[in-house]
Amino acid sequence: FCLCFIGLALGRNMATILVMRTLQGGFGSIGTILVGGTFDDMFIPDHRAVPMALFSHIAIFGTMAAPIYAGFSDQGIGWRWSEAIQGLSNIPLLVVVLLCFKETRGGVFLQNKAKMLRKETGDERWVAQEQLQAPGIKEALYNSSVKAIAMLLSEPVVFFFGMWIAFTWFITFLFLSVITITFSEEKHWPEGVAGL
């Protein structure tokens, strides 16, 4: 995700920019998708509402605030530097996450504990239940891709819910794009003011 910003800043043609944006969207969506499960690991149900509300607020605020600061920064330093600054500011964040944040999933915690006990005692019988039931790579790939697509195509609730989410995001980003274009091209406002 961080490196895609740098790729965008250095991209010299539209194909590179489209590929980088596609990869960036794929890599960036993982964090958004995992929020519910992460909060489930970190907070008991009674204390989950405030962190989830804060996350939702930040996500919506970022979507709303981006045209404002991006318009002025793009107008001042150009879109390439805007992408480079975002990429360079995400790299220290990545380092902090890797070094300071601990794993929250219970299965991984138990696997690490079993590994520590095997090392301390020399007894190879210490294993976590998840290690005994862990699927192979072929089964894991099947479950995460083929099975998900089959559910999307065979379950009407999953299909229509997915279509609804896609439609709402489409409308959101269409409005964000069109409003700025309308004011900058039709009203001839500067890019920063049009974003505002």
Helices and strands as residue ranges (DSSP letters): H 2-10, H 14-33, H 35-42, G 45-47, H 49-77, H 79-100, H 106-121, H 129-133, H 137-141, I 142-146, H 147-154, H 156-181, I 182-186, H 191-195
